[in-house]
Amino acid sequence: MSLEPFRTIGIGVTFSPNLKANIYEAARLAIMLKSKLILIHVGNKNPEKEQKFESIIKPFKDKGLEFKIVFKPGNPVDAILSVSESEAIDLLILGALKRENFYKYYVGSIARKITRKATCSILLLIKPSVKRFPCEHVVVNGLEDPKTQRTIASAFYVANALGSEKITIVEEVKEGEIIKVEDDRSLRLANIVKERIRNREDARIKSIIENIPKEHTEKTTIKSQPIFGKQGYSIGHYAQIARADLLVMNAPTKMTLWDRIFPHDIEHILTELPTDVLIIQ
């Protein structure tokens, strides 16, 4: 994997109350990751709009930020996805609601629709701010999956750029591996099985970390945390109680209408975001 996986960052910008905060978050991140920034506005170009965007981003332009403003009329989802492809965006930033009711979840907000269709990585922001708040604790999924190595490497890359002090790698153990406790004997056996799973998962995660550049790991406290429960829901709950500043997840493989009606895995995260979420494609 490239040591700089996010060469071009994009963000959808609208004239909402969070406009300045969203642009500031994206511009700060672009500077920290040494990336180019693309501002995507769904609508026709005019001098007033362009001047507004230019005035907000000027402090970062003065710091050397390379950026571009793209105007694209049409359906918001299609327009943003189209620009993401034509501009070769590696990371797309979207503002998102922390929680959606069932109707909105089923119909899908713009951010959720883009998340499900995008071929690039996605960063969902639930509390954008003009003022920078440090990203101190990053939680990343460590489940056994072909995508996980890239996801963990990306998490360390981002955490290092943001100056994060701690990374917790959470391995969600499948419910089928856990022995049902019915008496003292089954309790002892369940504890033995859990300990074996912890040792197995620790060894697997350690081998992944060994392949990550040391400059991305040496300044960070690393914790490995196996958890037992439903995938997606468990890690989201853990990130919330651990007060993580960023949750990093694998991108979903393919989602059908059935998956959206009866959510699982990352769909639990999308329904109720525990914190800002970075989804690695």
For each residue, the residues with C-beta under 8 A, 3 or more apart:
1: 5 150 153 154
2: 5
3: 157 213
4: 7 33 34 35 157
5: 1 2 90 121 154 157
6: 9 33 35 90 91 121 158
7: 4 35 36 90
8: 35 36 37 38 87 88 89 90 91
9: 6 26 29 30 33 35 36 37 38 89 90 91 92 93
10: 37 38 39 40 80 83 84 87 89 91 92 93 120
11: 22 23 26 37 38 39 40 92 93 94
12: 40 41 42 76 80 92 93 94 95 110 114
13: 19 22 23 39 40 41 53
14: 19 41 42
15: 19 49 52
16: 19 22 95
17:
18: 21 22 95 128
19: 13 14 15 16 22 23 56
20: 23 24 56 130
21: 18 24 25 128 129 130
22: 11 13 16 18 19 25 26 93 95 125 128
23: 11 13 19 20 26 27 39 53 56 57
24: 20 21 27 28 56 60 128 129 130 132
25: 21 22 28 29 93 125 128 129
26: 9 11 22 23 29 30 37 39 93
27: 23 24 30 31 37 57 60 65 67
28: 24 25 31 32 60 132
29: 9 25 26 32 33 35 93 123
30: 9 26 27 33 34 35 36 37 60 65 67
31: 27 28 34 60 63 64 65
32: 28 29 161 162
33: 4 6 9 29 30 158 161
34: 4 30 31
35: 4 6 7 8 9 29 30 90 91
36: 7 8 9 30 66 67 68
37: 8 9 10 11 26 27 30 57 65 66 67 68
38: 8 9 10 11 67 68 69 70 83 87 89
39: 10 11 13 23 26 53 57 67 68 69 70
40: 10 11 12 13 70 72 79 80 83 84
41: 12 13 14 49 53 69 70 71 72
42: 12 14 72 73 74 76 79 80
43: 49 71 72 73
44: 71 73
45: 49 50 71
46: 49 50
47: 50 51
48: 51 52
49: 15 41 43 45 46 52 53 71
50: 45 46 47 53 54 69
51: 47 48 54 55
52: 15 48 49 55 56
53: 13 23 39 41 49 50 56 57 69
54: 50 51 57 58 61 69
55: 51 52 58
56: 19 20 23 24 52 53
57: 23 27 37 39 53 54 60 61 65 67
58: 54 55 61 62
59: 62 63
60: 24 27 28 30 31 57 63 65 67
61: 54 57 58 64 65 67
62: 58 59
63: 31 59 60
64: 31 61
65: 27 30 31 37 57 60 61
66: 36 37
67: 27 30 36 37 38 39 57 60 61
68: 36 37 38 39 87
69: 38 39 41 50 53 54
70: 38 39 40 41 83 87
71: 41 43 44 45 49
72: 40 41 42 43 79 80 82 83
73: 42 43 44 79
74: 42 78 79 82
75: 78 79
76: 12 42 79 80 110
77: 80 81 110 113 114 117
78: 74 75 81 82
79: 40 42 72 73 74 75 76 82 83
80: 10 12 40 42 72 76 77 83 84 92 110 114
81: 77 78 84 85 114 117 118
82: 72 74 78 79 85 86
83: 10 38 40 70 72 79 80 86 87 89
84: 10 40 80 81 87 89 92 118 119 120
85: 81 82 88 89 119
86: 82 83
87: 8 10 38 68 70 83 84
88: 8 85
89: 8 9 10 38 83 84 85 92 120
90: 5 6 7 8 9 35 120 121
91: 6 8 9 10 35 120 121 122 123
92: 9 10 11 12 80 84 89 114 118 120 121 122 123
93: 9 10 11 12 22 25 26 29 122 123 125
94: 11 12 110 111 114 115 122 123 124 125
95: 12 16 18 22 111 124 125 126 128
96: 109 111 112 124 125 126 273 277
97: 100 104 109 111 126 273
98: 126 127 272 273
99: 271 272 273
100: 97 104 105 109 112 271 272
101: 104 105
102: 105 106
103: 106 107
104: 97 100 101 107 108 109
105: 100 101 102 108 112 260 263 270 271
106: 102 103 260 261
107: 103 104
108: 104 105 112 113 116 260
109: 96 97 100 104 112 113
110: 12 76 77 80 94 113 114
111: 94 95 96 97 114 115 124
112: 96 100 105 108 109 115 116 270
113: 77 108 109 110 116 117
114: 12 77 80 81 92 94 110 111 117 118 122
115: 94 111 112 118 122 124 270 279
116: 108 112 113 252 255
117: 77 81 113 114
118: 81 84 92 114 115 122 281
119: 84 85 281
120: 10 84 89 90 91 92 281
121: 5 6 90 91 92 154 251 278 279 280 281
122: 91 92 93 94 114 115 118 251 277 278 279 281
123: 29 91 92 93 94 276 277 278 279
124: 94 95 96 111 115 273 276 277 278 279
125: 22 25 93 94 95 96 128 276
126: 95 96 97 98 273 275 276
127: 98 276
128: 18 21 22 24 25 95 125
129: 21 24 25 132 133
130: 20 21 24
131:
132: 24 28 129
133: 129 245
134: 162 163 164 245
135: 138 159 162 163 164 245 246
136: 164 165 166 245
137: 164 165 166 167 168 242 243 244 245 246
138: 135 155 158 159 164 166 167 168 244 245 246 247 248
139: 167 168 170 235 238 239 242 244 246 247 248
140: 151 152 155 167 168 169 170 247 248 249
141: 148 151 169 170 171 172 235 248 249 250
142: 148 152 169 170 171 201 204 205 208 224
143: 148 171 172 231 250
144: 148 171 204
145: 148 250
146: 149
147: 150 151 250 251 280
148: 141 142 143 144 145 151 152 208 250
149: 146 152 153 208 211
150: 1 147 153 154 280
151: 140 141 147 148 154 155 248 249 250 280
152: 140 142 148 149 155 156 169 205 208 209 212 248
153: 1 149 150 156 157 208 211 212 216
154: 1 5 121 150 151 157 158 248 278 280
155: 138 140 151 152 158 159 167 248 278 280
156: 152 153 159 160 167 209 212 216 217 220
157: 3 4 5 153 154 160 161 216
158: 6 33 138 154 155 161 162 164 246 248 278
159: 135 138 155 156 162 164 167 216 220 246
160: 156 157 163 164 215 216 217 219 220
161: 32 33 157 158
162: 32 134 135 158 159 246
163: 134 135 160
164: 134 135 136 137 138 158 159 160 167 220 245 246
165: 136 137 220 221
166: 136 137 138 220 221 222 223
167: 137 138 139 140 155 156 159 164 220 221 222 223
168: 137 138 139 140 222 223 224 225 242 244
169: 140 141 142 152 205 209 222 223 224 225
170: 139 140 141 142 225 226 227 234 235 238 239
171: 141 142 143 144 201 204 205 224 225 226 227
172: 141 143 227 229 231 232 234 235
173: 177 178 197 201 226 227 228
174: 177 231
175: 178 228 229 230
176:
177: 173 174 193 197
178: 173 175 190 193 194 228
179: 186 189 190 193
180: 186 190
181: 186 187 190
182: 186
183: 186 187
184: 187 188
185: 188 189
186: 179 180 181 182 183 189 190
187: 181 183 184 190 191
188: 184 185 191 192
189: 179 185 186 192 193
190: 178 179 180 181 186 187 193 194
191: 187 188 194 195
192: 188 189 195 196
193: 177 178 179 189 190 196 197
194: 178 190 191 197 198 226 228
195: 191 192 198 199
196: 192 193 199 200
197: 173 177 193 194 200 201 226
198: 194 195 201 202 226
199: 195 196 202 203
200: 196 197 203 204
201: 142 171 173 197 198 204 205 224 226
202: 198 199 205 206 224 226
203: 199 200 206 207
204: 142 144 171 200 201 207 208
205: 142 152 169 171 201 202 208 209 224
206: 202 203 209 210 224
207: 203 204 210 211
208: 142 148 149 152 153 204 205 211 212
209: 152 156 169 205 206 212 217 222
210: 206 207
211: 149 153 207 208
212: 152 153 156 208 209 216 217
213: 3 216 217
214: 217 218
215: 160 218
216: 153 156 157 159 160 212 213 220
217: 156 160 209 212 213 214 220 222
218: 214 215
219: 160
220: 156 159 160 164 165 166 167 216 217
221: 165 166 167
222: 166 167 168 169 209 217
223: 166 167 168 169
224: 142 168 169 171 201 202 205 206
225: 168 169 170 171 238
226: 170 171 173 194 197 198 201 202
227: 170 171 172 173 234 235 238
228: 173 175 178 194 234
229: 172 175 233 234 237
230: 175 233 234 264 268
231: 143 172 174 234 235 264 265
232: 172 235 236 263 264 265 266 267 268 269
233: 229 230 236 237 268
234: 170 172 227 228 229 230 231 237 238
235: 139 141 170 172 227 231 232 238 239 247 249 269
236: 232 233 239 240 247 268 269 272 273 274
237: 229 233 234 240 241 274
238: 139 170 225 227 234 235 241 242
239: 139 170 235 236 242 244 247 274 275
240: 236 237 243 244 274 275
241: 237 238
242: 137 139 168 238 239
243: 137 240
244: 137 138 139 168 239 240 247 274 275
245: 133 134 135 136 137 138 164 275 276
246: 135 137 138 139 158 159 162 164 275 276 277 278
247: 138 139 140 235 236 239 244 269 274 275 276 277 278
248: 138 139 140 141 151 152 154 155 158 277 278 279 280
249: 140 141 151 235 266 269 277 278 279 280
250: 141 143 145 147 148 151 266 279 280
251: 121 122 147 266 279 280 281
252: 116 255 265 266 267
253:
254:
255: 116 252 259 260 267
256: 259 260
257: 260 261
258: 261 262
259: 255 256 262 263 264 267
260: 105 106 108 255 256 257 263 267
261: 106 257 258
262: 258 259
263: 105 232 259 260 267 268 270 271
264: 230 231 232 259 267 268
265: 231 232 252 268
266: 232 249 250 251 252 269 270 279
267: 232 252 255 259 260 263 264 270 271
268: 230 232 233 236 263 264 265 271 272
269: 232 235 236 247 249 266 272 273 274 277
270: 105 112 115 263 266 267 273
271: 99 100 105 263 267 268
272: 98 99 100 236 268 269
273: 96 97 98 99 124 126 236 269 270 276 277
274: 236 237 239 240 244 247 269 277
275: 126 239 240 244 245 246 247
276: 123 124 125 126 127 245 246 247 273
277: 96 122 123 124 246 247 248 249 269 273 274
278: 121 122 123 124 154 155 158 246 247 248 249
279: 115 121 122 123 124 248 249 250 251 266
280: 121 147 150 151 154 155 248 249 250 251
281: 118 119 120 121 122 251
